[in-house]
Amino acid sequence: QVQLVESGGGLVQPGGSLRLSCTASGIIFILYDLGWYRQAPGKQRELVATISKGGSINYADFMKGRSTISRDHAKAMAFLEMNSLTPEDTAFYYCNARNPTSSVRNYWGQGTQVTVSS
């Protein structure tokens, strides 16, 4: 059974930082591209950052320069460090694992809430 479990969300003041973690199980981790997405109330889910199985990284424009995505193959984990957070970053953040050679091997975690507020 495939599981992606996010952690690290919470309440942070504007200008603060958070580090989100995603722990994967049930997949051959090194074969999967990983991504972080977010969804705010009333809005569509949007890409935050991705890191391919080979380590290629892509950030959404709104996260460039203030976030870092990484992965640890030995621990089967992905991370998203976010800095200079604003209230507009408030959303549920989801971890995604996608096998680039299979359209059906595309998995999501349950999400972790990030709230940026004073």
ABEGO torsion letter per residue (X at the ends): XBBBBBBGBEBBBBGBBBBBBBBBBGBBAAABBBBBBBBBBGBBBBBABBBBAAGBBBBBAAABGABBBBBBAAAGBBBBBBBGBBAAABBBBBBBBBBAABAABBBBBAEBBBBBBX
